[in-house]
Amino acid sequence: MSVLKNDRYLKALLRQSVDYTPVWMMRQAGRYLPEYKATRAQAGNFMSLCRNADLACEVTLQPLRRYDLDAAILFSDILTIPDAMGLGLSFGVGEGPKFARPIENKSAVENLPIPDPEQELQYVMNAVRTIRRELKGEVPLIGFSGSPWTLATYMVEGGSSKTFSKIKKMMYAEPQTLHLLLDKLADAVILYLNGQIKAGAQSVMVFDTWGGVLGHREYLDFSLQYMHKIVDGLIRENEGRTVPVTLFTKGGGLWLEAIANTGCDAIGLDWTVNLAEAKARVGHKVALQGNMDPSVLYAPAERIEQEVRSILADFGEGSGHVFNLGHGIHQDVPENAPKVFVDAIHEYSKIYHK
């Protein structure tokens, strides 16, 4: 493996000193780039793009050619695990994900297989290996998974949901069934992320997109407990370096102390959280990633720069901040906006790292 030329992202996650604040963007490989649309058309559909290691590598690298990003993130989807469990995943044109065989009862949970990363999910591992090779040590590669709770919402609802009524019904009426499902998913995620690490991912992230729809106690019992299990089960050193782990719950600002207590290295924040307050609460324990509202990228360049400066000032001096958006980049942002964003972070953050 090549020597890593830019390790600022990994260092910042471990709260080690850097010369400027590193940045990457959630969904940085995606539909806002015309070259992504061309590659996806070549693949035929979204899952075919994920399953082709060379094309998945190509779309992973596309944003790095345009913007001075400090990390690459594997191009894949959070629903690869439930798909590999045999639930029949499909993406309709202009629609969200759908499962042909959603989980409706305890026997369906008991019959779920735990996918082998080098068998059913080998296409993901092949993509990781290909991307690592093609990155040539320029920047680190981030691997990822959905959280057990977030994966379970899609598996029980049969797709996206606005109300989460089916999974919440299971949570309150049949909690033992849901716990069984979440425990199985945690085991699957541990295998999956460890597979990505062995294949070359230098940092991993767990996306808990829907944790924020839970009540206070329910979040701790049905989401965070299982992310804690994952953190405990992960490979934390590979190729002579620490492999940092980031947990990101959208809407998770209420639970920062509890998330920091899992043993993760960093917490992803959405834009509802004030970075200065988050740092005061948990900055002694974990790094923080975030947290500009992706919609700011619709604004003129001066307004984007103003927001960047404001967030940098909120975090203040020292390492332990990875700049990011508070959620995925929108597909219709102006083409130049991410460049303004990334360059402003590098330029205006230097004063905080003397």
C-alpha atoms as a printed R data frame, in Angstrom:
    type eleno elety resid chain resno       x       y       z
1   ATOM     1    CA   MET     A     1   0.000   0.000   0.000
2   ATOM     2    CA   SER     A     2   1.234   3.513  -0.814
3   ATOM     3    CA   VAL     A     3   2.323   5.911   1.897
4   ATOM     4    CA   LEU     A     4  -0.485   8.337   2.778
5   ATOM     5    CA   LYS     A     5   0.416  11.800   1.461
6   ATOM     6    CA   ASN     A     6  -2.413  13.699   3.205
7   ATOM     7    CA   ASP     A     7  -3.436  12.263   6.587
8   ATOM     8    CA   ARG     A     8  -5.023  15.426   8.038
9   ATOM     9    CA   TYR     A     9  -8.474  13.824   8.120
10  ATOM    10    CA   LEU     A    10  -7.247  10.811  10.140
11  ATOM    11    CA   LYS     A    11  -5.210  13.048  12.456
12  ATOM    12    CA   ALA     A    12  -8.121  15.414  13.101
13  ATOM    13    CA   LEU     A    13 -10.395  12.468  13.976
14  ATOM    14    CA   LEU     A    14  -7.825  11.453  16.604
15  ATOM    15    CA   ARG     A    15  -7.507  15.091  17.816
16  ATOM    16    CA   GLN     A    16  -3.867  15.252  16.707
17  ATOM    17    CA   SER     A    17  -2.474  18.548  15.435
18  ATOM    18    CA   VAL     A    18  -2.902  19.531  11.770
19  ATOM    19    CA   ASP     A    19  -2.009  22.679   9.815
20  ATOM    20    CA   TYR     A    20  -5.571  23.358   8.608
21  ATOM    21    CA   THR     A    21  -9.036  21.884   9.133
22  ATOM    22    CA   PRO     A    22  -9.666  18.922   6.810
23  ATOM    23    CA   VAL     A    23 -12.923  18.642   4.866
24  ATOM    24    CA   TRP     A    24 -14.994  16.149   2.915
25  ATOM    25    CA   MET     A    25 -18.691  16.188   2.017
26  ATOM    26    CA   MET     A    26 -21.345  13.603   2.687
27  ATOM    27    CA   ARG     A    27 -22.579  12.328  -0.704
28  ATOM    28    CA   GLN     A    28 -19.569  13.999  -2.369
29  ATOM    29    CA   ALA     A    29 -19.739  11.308  -5.079
30  ATOM    30    CA   GLY     A    30 -23.169  11.882  -6.522
31  ATOM    31    CA   ARG     A    31 -25.843  13.432  -8.637
32  ATOM    32    CA   TYR     A    32 -24.700  17.063  -8.379
33  ATOM    33    CA   LEU     A    33 -21.770  16.154 -10.678
34  ATOM    34    CA   PRO     A    34 -22.478  15.836 -14.425
35  ATOM    35    CA   GLU     A    35 -19.732  13.194 -14.742
36  ATOM    36    CA   TYR     A    36 -21.503  11.086 -12.086
37  ATOM    37    CA   LYS     A    37 -24.717  11.177 -14.124
38  ATOM    38    CA   ALA     A    38 -22.777  10.018 -17.185
39  ATOM    39    CA   THR     A    39 -21.171   7.105 -15.294
40  ATOM    40    CA   ARG     A    40 -24.499   6.087 -13.770
41  ATOM    41    CA   ALA     A    41 -26.092   6.078 -17.238
42  ATOM    42    CA   GLN     A    42 -23.241   3.836 -18.387
43  ATOM    43    CA   ALA     A    43 -23.947   1.436 -15.488
44  ATOM    44    CA   GLY     A    44 -27.665   1.264 -16.289
45  ATOM    45    CA   ASN     A    45 -28.974   1.725 -12.757
46  ATOM    46    CA   PHE     A    46 -27.863   2.604  -9.248
47  ATOM    47    CA   MET     A    47 -27.224  -0.913  -7.904
48  ATOM    48    CA   SER     A    48 -25.333  -1.908 -11.063
49  ATOM    49    CA   LEU     A    49 -23.099   1.098 -10.427
50  ATOM    50    CA   CYS     A    50 -22.497  -0.067  -6.834
51  ATOM    51    CA   ARG     A    51 -21.752  -3.634  -7.986
52  ATOM    52    CA   ASN     A    52 -19.162  -2.668 -10.607
53  ATOM    53    CA   ALA     A    53 -15.855  -2.061  -8.780
54  ATOM    54    CA   ASP     A    54 -14.325  -0.006 -11.606
55  ATOM    55    CA   LEU     A    55 -17.355   2.271 -11.982
56  ATOM    56    CA   ALA     A    56 -17.796   2.607  -8.193
57  ATOM    57    CA   CYS     A    57 -14.120   3.593  -8.063
58  ATOM    58    CA   GLU     A    58 -14.589   6.113 -10.867
59  ATOM    59    CA   VAL     A    59 -17.474   7.905  -9.114
60  ATOM    60    CA   THR     A    60 -15.593   7.834  -5.782
61  ATOM    61    CA   LEU     A    61 -12.663   9.658  -7.410
62  ATOM    62    CA   GLN     A    62 -14.712  12.172  -9.452
63  ATOM    63    CA   PRO     A    63 -15.163  14.802  -6.690
64  ATOM    64    CA   LEU     A    64 -11.435  14.592  -5.816
65  ATOM    65    CA   ARG     A    65 -10.549  15.715  -9.343
66  ATOM    66    CA   ARG     A    66 -12.669  18.855  -8.949
67  ATOM    67    CA   TYR     A    67 -12.188  19.799  -5.306
68  ATOM    68    CA   ASP     A    68  -9.281  19.737  -2.861
69  ATOM    69    CA   LEU     A    69 -10.979  17.251  -0.508
70  ATOM    70    CA   ASP     A    70  -9.073  15.624   2.357
71  ATOM    71    CA   ALA     A    71 -10.772  12.208   2.162
72  ATOM    72    CA   ALA     A    72 -12.557   9.917  -0.275
73  ATOM    73    CA   ILE     A    73 -15.647   7.955   0.757
74  ATOM    74    CA   LEU     A    74 -16.540   4.602  -0.719
75  ATOM    75    CA   PHE     A    75 -19.344   4.886  -3.253
76  ATOM    76    CA   SER     A    76 -22.012   2.454  -2.107
77  ATOM    77    CA   ASP     A    77 -25.379   2.447  -0.352
78  ATOM    78    CA   ILE     A    78 -26.427   1.865   3.247
79  ATOM    79    CA   LEU     A    79 -28.901  -0.819   2.110
80  ATOM    80    CA   THR     A    80 -26.301  -3.301   0.829
81  ATOM    81    CA   ILE     A    81 -26.643  -5.415   4.015
82  ATOM    82    CA   PRO     A    82 -30.446  -5.898   3.892
83  ATOM    83    CA   ASP     A    83 -30.152  -6.499   0.143
84  ATOM    84    CA   ALA     A    84 -27.580  -9.249   0.815
85  ATOM    85    CA   MET     A    85 -29.966 -10.723   3.415
86  ATOM    86    CA   GLY     A    86 -32.374 -11.444   0.560
87  ATOM    87    CA   LEU     A    87 -35.069  -8.789   1.024
88  ATOM    88    CA   GLY     A    88 -35.260  -7.946  -2.686
89  ATOM    89    CA   LEU     A    89 -34.053  -4.338  -2.947
90  ATOM    90    CA   SER     A    90 -35.077  -2.230  -5.926
91  ATOM    91    CA   PHE     A    91 -34.904   1.455  -6.837
92  ATOM    92    CA   GLY     A    92 -37.711   2.677  -9.102
93  ATOM    93    CA   VAL     A    93 -37.014   5.578 -11.468
94  ATOM    94    CA   GLY     A    94 -37.294   8.758  -9.401
95  ATOM    95    CA   GLU     A    95 -38.334   6.733  -6.345
96  ATOM    96    CA   GLY     A    96 -36.658   5.721  -3.129
97  ATOM    97    CA   PRO     A    97 -35.652   2.170  -2.199
98  ATOM    98    CA   LYS     A    98 -38.248  -0.597  -1.976
99  ATOM    99    CA   PHE     A    99 -38.004  -4.072  -0.443
100 ATOM   100    CA   ALA     A   100 -40.069  -6.856  -2.016
101 ATOM   101    CA   ARG     A   101 -39.969  -8.910   1.203
102 ATOM   102    CA   PRO     A   102 -40.128  -6.599   4.242
103 ATOM   103    CA   ILE     A   103 -39.718  -7.970   7.777
104 ATOM   104    CA   GLU     A   104 -43.145  -8.472   9.346
105 ATOM   105    CA   ASN     A   105 -42.706 -10.972  12.186
106 ATOM   106    CA   LYS     A   106 -40.283 -12.808  14.443
107 ATOM   107    CA   SER     A   107 -39.864 -15.847  12.179
108 ATOM   108    CA   ALA     A   108 -38.761 -13.545   9.323
109 ATOM   109    CA   VAL     A   109 -36.099 -12.117  11.654
110 ATOM   110    CA   GLU     A   110 -34.971 -15.580  12.782
111 ATOM   111    CA   ASN     A   111 -34.592 -16.696   9.155
112 ATOM   112    CA   LEU     A   112 -32.404 -13.745   8.137
113 ATOM   113    CA   PRO     A   113 -28.874 -14.816   7.173
114 ATOM   114    CA   ILE     A   114 -25.856 -12.730   8.204
115 ATOM   115    CA   PRO     A   115 -24.035 -11.893   4.949
116 ATOM   116    CA   ASP     A   116 -20.370 -12.789   4.483
117 ATOM   117    CA   PRO     A   117 -18.402  -9.685   3.406
118 ATOM   118    CA   GLU     A   118 -16.302 -11.730   0.971
119 ATOM   119    CA   GLN     A   119 -19.260 -13.666  -0.459
120 ATOM   120    CA   GLU     A   120 -22.605 -11.857  -0.774
121 ATOM   121    CA   LEU     A   121 -20.952  -8.457  -0.261
122 ATOM   122    CA   GLN     A   122 -17.729  -9.138  -2.116
123 ATOM   123    CA   TYR     A   123 -18.588  -6.470  -4.709
124 ATOM   124    CA   VAL     A   124 -18.258  -3.847  -1.939
125 ATOM   125    CA   MET     A   125 -14.903  -5.247  -0.783
126 ATOM   126    CA   ASN     A   126 -13.696  -5.295  -4.402
127 ATOM   127    CA   ALA     A   127 -14.698  -1.635  -4.741
128 ATOM   128    CA   VAL     A   128 -12.731  -0.773  -1.567
129 ATOM   129    CA   ARG     A   129  -9.637  -2.598  -2.873
130 ATOM   130    CA   THR     A   130  -9.903  -0.910  -6.285
131 ATOM   131    CA   ILE     A   131 -10.377   2.580  -4.815
132 ATOM   132    CA   ARG     A   132  -7.449   2.183  -2.404
133 ATOM   133    CA   ARG     A   133  -5.211   1.163  -5.288
134 ATOM   134    CA   GLU     A   134  -6.333   4.035  -7.516
135 ATOM   135    CA   LEU     A   135  -6.084   6.671  -4.765
136 ATOM   136    CA   LYS     A   136  -2.322   6.010  -4.718
137 ATOM   137    CA   GLY     A   137  -2.106   7.313  -1.149
138 ATOM   138    CA   GLU     A   138  -3.359  10.818  -2.031
139 ATOM   139    CA   VAL     A   139  -6.036  10.887   0.710
140 ATOM   140    CA   PRO     A   140  -7.552   8.316   3.106
141 ATOM   141    CA   LEU     A   141 -10.554   6.176   2.166
142 ATOM   142    CA   ILE     A   142 -13.645   6.146   4.384
143 ATOM   143    CA   GLY     A   143 -15.762   3.003   4.610
144 ATOM   144    CA   PHE     A   144 -19.294   3.088   5.989
145 ATOM   145    CA   SER     A   145 -22.487   1.329   6.937
146 ATOM   146    CA   GLY     A   146 -25.981   2.247   8.003
147 ATOM   147    CA   SER     A   147 -26.745   1.822  11.710
148 ATOM   148    CA   PRO     A   148 -28.836  -1.166  12.843
149 ATOM   149    CA   TRP     A   149 -31.800   1.085  13.705
150 ATOM   150    CA   THR     A   150 -31.685   2.913  10.369
151 ATOM   151    CA   LEU     A   151 -31.346  -0.337   8.391
152 ATOM   152    CA   ALA     A   152 -34.228  -1.826  10.393
153 ATOM   153    CA   THR     A   153 -36.508   1.117   9.517
154 ATOM   154    CA   TYR     A   154 -36.179   0.328   5.802
155 ATOM   155    CA   MET     A   155 -36.460  -3.428   6.346
156 ATOM   156    CA   VAL     A   156 -39.636  -3.231   8.446
157 ATOM   157    CA   GLU     A   157 -41.304  -0.331   6.601
158 ATOM   158    CA   GLY     A   158 -40.446  -1.884   3.214
159 ATOM   159    CA   GLY     A   159 -38.784   1.346   2.082
160 ATOM   160    CA   SER     A   160 -38.653   5.011   3.077
161 ATOM   161    CA   SER     A   161 -41.206   6.330   5.551
162 ATOM   162    CA   LYS     A   162 -42.484   9.655   6.856
163 ATOM   163    CA   THR     A   163 -44.207   8.272   9.961
164 ATOM   164    CA   PHE     A   164 -42.192   5.111  10.840
165 ATOM   165    CA   SER     A   165 -45.477   3.604  12.056
166 ATOM   166    CA   LYS     A   166 -44.615  -0.044  11.267
167 ATOM   167    CA   ILE     A   167 -41.259  -0.091  13.014
168 ATOM   168    CA   LYS     A   168 -42.569   1.937  15.951
169 ATOM   169    CA   LYS     A   169 -45.475  -0.504  16.241
170 ATOM   170    CA   MET     A   170 -42.906  -3.328  16.413
171 ATOM   171    CA   MET     A   171 -40.830  -1.351  18.919
172 ATOM   172    CA   TYR     A   172 -43.737  -0.877  21.346
173 ATOM   173    CA   ALA     A   173 -45.817  -4.017  20.671
174 ATOM   174    CA   GLU     A   174 -43.047  -6.566  20.003
175 ATOM   175    CA   PRO     A   175 -39.828  -5.078  21.398
176 ATOM   176    CA   GLN     A   176 -38.116  -8.481  21.698
177 ATOM   177    CA   THR     A   177 -38.585  -9.056  17.945
178 ATOM   178    CA   LEU     A   178 -37.033  -5.692  17.134
179 ATOM   179    CA   HIS     A   179 -34.146  -6.256  19.562
180 ATOM   180    CA   LEU     A   180 -33.473  -9.606  17.858
181 ATOM   181    CA   LEU     A   181 -33.385  -7.870  14.467
182 ATOM   182    CA   LEU     A   182 -31.139  -5.046  15.715
183 ATOM   183    CA   ASP     A   183 -28.732  -7.482  17.365
184 ATOM   184    CA   LYS     A   184 -28.467  -9.486  14.142
185 ATOM   185    CA   LEU     A   185 -27.895  -6.301  12.159
186 ATOM   186    CA   ALA     A   186 -25.179  -5.171  14.591
187 ATOM   187    CA   ASP     A   187 -23.366  -8.488  14.023
188 ATOM   188    CA   ALA     A   188 -23.724  -8.038  10.250
189 ATOM   189    CA   VAL     A   189 -22.431  -4.437  10.391
190 ATOM   190    CA   ILE     A   190 -19.386  -5.480  12.463
191 ATOM   191    CA   LEU     A   191 -18.465  -8.123   9.874
192 ATOM   192    CA   TYR     A   192 -19.148  -5.714   7.010
193 ATOM   193    CA   LEU     A   193 -17.081  -2.811   8.374
194 ATOM   194    CA   ASN     A   194 -14.241  -5.096   9.457
195 ATOM   195    CA   GLY     A   195 -14.304  -6.514   5.916
196 ATOM   196    CA   GLN     A   196 -13.983  -2.986   4.525
197 ATOM   197    CA   ILE     A   197 -11.091  -2.248   6.907
198 ATOM   198    CA   LYS     A   198  -9.266  -5.435   5.863
199 ATOM   199    CA   ALA     A   199  -9.874  -4.469   2.214
200 ATOM   200    CA   GLY     A   200  -8.279  -1.042   2.795
201 ATOM   201    CA   ALA     A   201 -10.723   1.431   4.397
202 ATOM   202    CA   GLN     A   202  -8.667   3.698   6.686
203 ATOM   203    CA   SER     A   203 -11.593   5.076   8.690
204 ATOM   204    CA   VAL     A   204 -15.215   3.983   9.063
205 ATOM   205    CA   MET     A   205 -18.468   5.782   9.687
206 ATOM   206    CA   VAL     A   206 -21.871   4.566  10.876
207 ATOM   207    CA   PHE     A   207 -24.811   6.546   9.471
208 ATOM   208    CA   ASP     A   208 -27.791   6.619  11.819
209 ATOM   209    CA   THR     A   209 -29.992   8.654   9.512
210 ATOM   210    CA   TRP     A   210 -33.239   7.988  11.382
211 ATOM   211    CA   GLY     A   211 -32.089   7.840  15.028
212 ATOM   212    CA   GLY     A   212 -33.482  11.334  15.528
213 ATOM   213    CA   VAL     A   213 -37.106  10.134  15.118
214 ATOM   214    CA   LEU     A   214 -36.851   8.204  18.405
215 ATOM   215    CA   GLY     A   215 -37.826   9.309  21.892
216 ATOM   216    CA   HIS     A   216 -35.089   9.898  24.443
217 ATOM   217    CA   ARG     A   217 -35.049   6.446  26.088
218 ATOM   218    CA   GLU     A   218 -35.870   4.662  22.837
219 ATOM   219    CA   TYR     A   219 -32.820   6.171  21.130
220 ATOM   220    CA   LEU     A   220 -30.547   4.783  23.837
221 ATOM   221    CA   ASP     A   221 -32.229   1.349  23.823
222 ATOM   222    CA   PHE     A   222 -32.956   0.789  20.135
223 ATOM   223    CA   SER     A   223 -30.250   2.776  18.350
224 ATOM   224    CA   LEU     A   224 -27.237   3.749  20.450
225 ATOM   225    CA   GLN     A   225 -26.947   0.428  22.291
226 ATOM   226    CA   TYR     A   226 -26.346  -1.326  18.968
227 ATOM   227    CA   MET     A   227 -23.907   1.286  17.655
228 ATOM   228    CA   HIS     A   228 -21.989   0.813  20.919
229 ATOM   229    CA   LYS     A   229 -21.854  -2.925  20.211
230 ATOM   230    CA   ILE     A   230 -20.472  -2.153  16.733
231 ATOM   231    CA   VAL     A   231 -17.764   0.181  18.088
232 ATOM   232    CA   ASP     A   232 -16.723  -2.567  20.533
233 ATOM   233    CA   GLY     A   233 -16.491  -5.120  17.701
234 ATOM   234    CA   LEU     A   234 -14.477  -3.135  15.158
235 ATOM   235    CA   ILE     A   235 -10.845  -3.554  14.129
236 ATOM   236    CA   ARG     A   236  -9.255  -0.379  15.490
237 ATOM   237    CA   GLU     A   237  -5.747  -0.738  14.072
238 ATOM   238    CA   ASN     A   238  -4.649  -1.761  10.584
239 ATOM   239    CA   GLU     A   239  -1.530  -1.167   8.452
240 ATOM   240    CA   GLY     A   240   0.176   0.253  11.554
241 ATOM   241    CA   ARG     A   241  -2.391   3.058  12.029
242 ATOM   242    CA   THR     A   242  -5.463   3.621  14.155
243 ATOM   243    CA   VAL     A   243  -8.702   3.182  12.182
244 ATOM   244    CA   PRO     A   244 -10.959   5.967  13.535
245 ATOM   245    CA   VAL     A   245 -14.707   5.400  13.939
246 ATOM   246    CA   THR     A   246 -17.298   8.165  13.487
247 ATOM   247    CA   LEU     A   247 -20.939   7.835  14.592
248 ATOM   248    CA   PHE     A   248 -23.475  10.155  12.972
249 ATOM   249    CA   THR     A   249 -27.067  10.396  14.155
250 ATOM   250    CA   LYS     A   250 -29.090  12.956  12.213
251 ATOM   251    CA   GLY     A   251 -31.037  14.856  14.865
252 ATOM   252    CA   GLY     A   252 -28.724  13.425  17.526
253 ATOM   253    CA   GLY     A   253 -27.721  16.658  19.265
254 ATOM   254    CA   LEU     A   254 -29.602  15.676  22.432
255 ATOM   255    CA   TRP     A   255 -27.413  12.622  23.011
256 ATOM   256    CA   LEU     A   256 -23.836  13.829  22.432
257 ATOM   257    CA   GLU     A   257 -22.546  12.730  25.857
258 ATOM   258    CA   ALA     A   258 -24.056   9.259  25.466
259 ATOM   259    CA   ILE     A   259 -22.645   8.911  21.933
260 ATOM   260    CA   ALA     A   260 -19.189  10.016  23.144
261 ATOM   261    CA   ASN     A   261 -19.341   7.299  25.822
262 ATOM   262    CA   THR     A   262 -19.491   4.511  23.194
263 ATOM   263    CA   GLY     A   263 -15.734   4.723  22.627
264 ATOM   264    CA   CYS     A   264 -16.074   6.164  19.112
265 ATOM   265    CA   ASP     A   265 -13.373   8.601  17.956
266 ATOM   266    CA   ALA     A   266 -15.680  11.213  16.454
267 ATOM   267    CA   ILE     A   267 -19.299  12.324  16.334
268 ATOM   268    CA   GLY     A   268 -20.956  13.617  13.176
269 ATOM   269    CA   LEU     A   269 -23.217  16.621  13.770
270 ATOM   270    CA   ASP     A   270 -26.111  17.993  11.770
271 ATOM   271    CA   TRP     A   271 -26.686  21.742  11.376
272 ATOM   272    CA   THR     A   272 -29.134  22.017  14.313
273 ATOM   273    CA   VAL     A   273 -26.209  21.782  16.756
274 ATOM   274    CA   ASN     A   274 -23.980  24.703  17.722
275 ATOM   275    CA   LEU     A   275 -20.384  23.543  17.300
276 ATOM   276    CA   ALA     A   276 -19.063  25.617  20.223
277 ATOM   277    CA   GLU     A   277 -21.623  24.044  22.566
278 ATOM   278    CA   ALA     A   278 -20.908  20.555  21.220
279 ATOM   279    CA   LYS     A   279 -17.171  21.092  21.760
280 ATOM   280    CA   ALA     A   280 -17.791  22.270  25.333
281 ATOM   281    CA   ARG     A   281 -19.919  19.181  26.000
282 ATOM   282    CA   VAL     A   282 -17.810  16.405  24.451
283 ATOM   283    CA   GLY     A   283 -14.720  17.931  22.786
284 ATOM   284    CA   HIS     A   284 -12.468  16.594  25.562
285 ATOM   285    CA   LYS     A   285 -13.445  13.051  24.543
286 ATOM   286    CA   VAL     A   286 -14.129  12.954  20.800
287 ATOM   287    CA   ALA     A   287 -13.523  14.835  17.565
288 ATOM   288    CA   LEU     A   288 -16.469  16.541  15.882
289 ATOM   289    CA   GLN     A   289 -17.466  16.380  12.228
290 ATOM   290    CA   GLY     A   290 -19.760  18.882  10.551
291 ATOM   291    CA   ASN     A   291 -21.869  20.782  10.346
292 ATOM   292    CA   MET     A   292 -22.920  23.313   7.684
293 ATOM   293    CA   ASP     A   293 -26.479  23.152   6.385
294 ATOM   294    CA   PRO     A   294 -26.092  21.754   2.821
295 ATOM   295    CA   SER     A   295 -28.582  24.401   1.622
296 ATOM   296    CA   VAL     A   296 -25.972  27.134   2.248
297 ATOM   297    CA   LEU     A   297 -24.345  25.897  -0.991
298 ATOM   298    CA   TYR     A   298 -27.227  27.532  -2.900
299 ATOM   299    CA   ALA     A   299 -26.020  30.930  -1.635
300 ATOM   300    CA   PRO     A   300 -23.570  33.346  -3.322
301 ATOM   301    CA   ALA     A   301 -19.852  32.698  -2.695
302 ATOM   302    CA   GLU     A   302 -19.542  35.439  -0.040
303 ATOM   303    CA   ARG     A   303 -22.386  33.928   2.002
304 ATOM   304    CA   ILE     A   304 -20.811  30.433   1.826
305 ATOM   305    CA   GLU     A   305 -17.481  31.882   3.001
306 ATOM   306    CA   GLN     A   306 -19.235  33.768   5.813
307 ATOM   307    CA   GLU     A   307 -20.881  30.542   7.036
308 ATOM   308    CA   VAL     A   308 -17.568  28.650   6.861
309 ATOM   309    CA   ARG     A   309 -15.816  31.353   8.909
310 ATOM   310    CA   SER     A   310 -18.621  31.337  11.458
311 ATOM   311    CA   ILE     A   311 -18.477  27.532  11.958
312 ATOM   312    CA   LEU     A   312 -14.662  27.590  12.172
313 ATOM   313    CA   ALA     A   313 -14.894  30.324  14.818
314 ATOM   314    CA   ASP     A   314 -17.453  28.274  16.764
315 ATOM   315    CA   PHE     A   315 -15.019  25.364  17.007
316 ATOM   316    CA   GLY     A   316 -12.132  27.731  17.664
317 ATOM   317    CA   GLU     A   317  -8.497  26.780  18.166
318 ATOM   318    CA   GLY     A   318  -6.957  23.343  18.066
319 ATOM   319    CA   SER     A   319  -7.508  20.069  16.277
320 ATOM   320    CA   GLY     A   320 -10.433  17.695  16.561
321 ATOM   321    CA   HIS     A   321 -12.686  19.186  13.876
322 ATOM   322    CA   VAL     A   322 -13.375  17.663  10.468
323 ATOM   323    CA   PHE     A   323 -15.439  20.104   8.424
324 ATOM   324    CA   ASN     A   324 -18.409  18.629   6.594
325 ATOM   325    CA   LEU     A   325 -21.990  19.347   5.730
326 ATOM   326    CA   GLY     A   326 -24.647  18.492   8.302
327 ATOM   327    CA   HIS     A   327 -26.111  15.970   5.847
328 ATOM   328    CA   GLY     A   328 -25.629  14.952   2.210
329 ATOM   329    CA   ILE     A   329 -24.995  17.551  -0.496
330 ATOM   330    CA   HIS     A   330 -28.102  18.411  -2.549
331 ATOM   331    CA   GLN     A   331 -28.099  17.270  -6.161
332 ATOM   332    CA   ASP     A   332 -28.901  20.689  -7.662
333 ATOM   333    CA   VAL     A   333 -26.251  22.907  -6.026
334 ATOM   334    CA   PRO     A   334 -24.301  25.223  -8.365
335 ATOM   335    CA   GLU     A   335 -21.220  23.468  -9.749
336 ATOM   336    CA   ASN     A   336 -18.750  25.965  -8.291
337 ATOM   337    CA   ALA     A   337 -20.260  26.094  -4.777
338 ATOM   338    CA   PRO     A   338 -18.390  23.056  -3.370
339 ATOM   339    CA   LYS     A   339 -15.084  24.553  -4.556
340 ATOM   340    CA   VAL     A   340 -15.845  27.831  -2.764
341 ATOM   341    CA   PHE     A   341 -16.760  25.813   0.357
342 ATOM   342    CA   VAL     A   342 -13.663  23.567   0.383
343 ATOM   343    CA   ASP     A   343 -11.177  26.316  -0.470
344 ATOM   344    CA   ALA     A   344 -12.643  28.642   2.179
345 ATOM   345    CA   ILE     A   345 -12.224  25.976   4.875
346 ATOM   346    CA   HIS     A   346  -8.563  25.427   4.016
347 ATOM   347    CA   GLU     A   347  -7.865  29.152   3.769
348 ATOM   348    CA   TYR     A   348  -9.713  30.444   6.838
349 ATOM   349    CA   SER     A   349  -8.889  27.562   9.195
350 ATOM   350    CA   LYS     A   350  -5.106  28.051   9.220
351 ATOM   351    CA   ILE     A   351  -5.261  30.698  11.976
352 ATOM   352    CA   TYR     A   352  -6.833  28.161  14.346
353 ATOM   353    CA   HIS     A   353  -3.964  25.679  13.962
354 ATOM   354    CA   LYS     A   354  -0.850  27.681  14.892
